[in-house]
Amino acid sequence: MGDDRVKNEALQIIGMFQVLPRLVVFDLDYTLWPFYCECRSKREMPSLYPQAKGILNAFKDKGIDMAIASRSPTPDIANTFIEKLNIKPMFVAKVSKMGVTSILVDNGVNLGALREGLTKFTQNVKTTEKNKERWAKFTQNPNSSKSKSED
């Protein structure tokens, strides 16, 4: 499946969701590429998982920011590979902590992982909104402990 075909299918999947994340954070090793970069040389030409580039392009087209989070002990090699793969401009930041919603991808980023991640994100957003509503009701209740402690 070529990058454009994957991108189009990813755009269809993304289009099925009303609530989308503002930022998607990717790990590198065994997520975007099928190896640990510390086991490679900077001289090698790395490769991404087959569906990774199309998914990255779909997020970019939708205006969803992307970042990288990696605990690689060889960040110099990771940075070299990111540059060799021409994906560096796609990312707005490198971060050190994972976001609130995360999924484990056993065989790299792919369309199934995209669907799973967006589904889990949507469920987390709904739960957060319900909790905010409950908290608002709780704090407005004159019998709540918060109101009593403020008296």
SULUR-V655740 format. One record per backbone hydrogen bond with DSSP energy under -0.5 kcal/mol. CO is the residue of the C=O (numbers start at 0). NH is the residue of the N-H. E is the energy in kcal/mol with one decimal. If there is no record, write none. Layout:
CO;NH;E  CO;NH;E
This chain:
1;5;-2.6  2;6;-2.8  3;7;-2.5  4;8;-2.2  5;9;-2.9  6;10;-2.6  7;11;-1.8  8;12;-2.2  9;13;-3.0  10;14;-2.2  11;15;-0.7  12;15;-1.3  13;16;-1.7  17;19;-0.5  21;64;-1.6  23;66;-2.2  25;68;-2.7  27;30;-2.0  27;31;-1.8  27;32;-2.0  29;107;-0.7  30;108;-3.1  31;48;-2.6  32;29;-2.3  32;30;-0.5  32;34;-1.2  34;29;-0.7  34;36;-0.6  35;38;-1.7  36;39;-1.7  40;43;-1.5  43;45;-0.7  48;51;-1.3  48;52;-0.6  50;54;-1.8  51;55;-2.6  52;56;-2.5  53;57;-1.9  54;58;-2.3  55;59;-2.2  56;60;-2.6  57;61;-1.9  58;63;-2.5  59;62;-1.3  62;64;-0.6  64;23;-2.4  65;91;-3.2  65;92;-0.8  66;25;-2.7  67;94;-3.4  73;76;-0.7  73;77;-2.0  74;78;-2.9  75;79;-1.9  76;80;-2.6  77;81;-2.4  78;82;-2.1  79;83;-2.7  80;84;-2.2  81;86;-1.9  81;87;-0.8  82;85;-1.5  86;89;-1.5  86;90;-0.5  87;90;-1.5  89;65;-0.5  92;67;-1.8  94;69;-0.6  99;101;-0.6  102;104;-0.5  103;105;-0.6  104;107;-0.6  109;113;-2.2  110;114;-2.3  111;115;-2.4  112;116;-2.9  113;117;-2.4  114;118;-2.2  115;119;-2.5  116;120;-2.4  117;121;-2.4  118;122;-2.3  119;123;-2.4  120;124;-2.5  121;125;-2.4  122;126;-2.2  123;127;-2.5  124;128;-2.6  125;129;-2.3  126;130;-2.5  127;131;-2.3  128;132;-2.3  129;133;-2.6  130;134;-2.5  131;135;-2.5  132;136;-2.4  133;137;-2.6  134;138;-2.8  135;139;-1.3  136;140;-1.0  137;140;-0.6  140;143;-1.8  143;147;-1.7  144;148;-2.2  145;149;-1.2  146;150;-0.8  147;150;-0.7
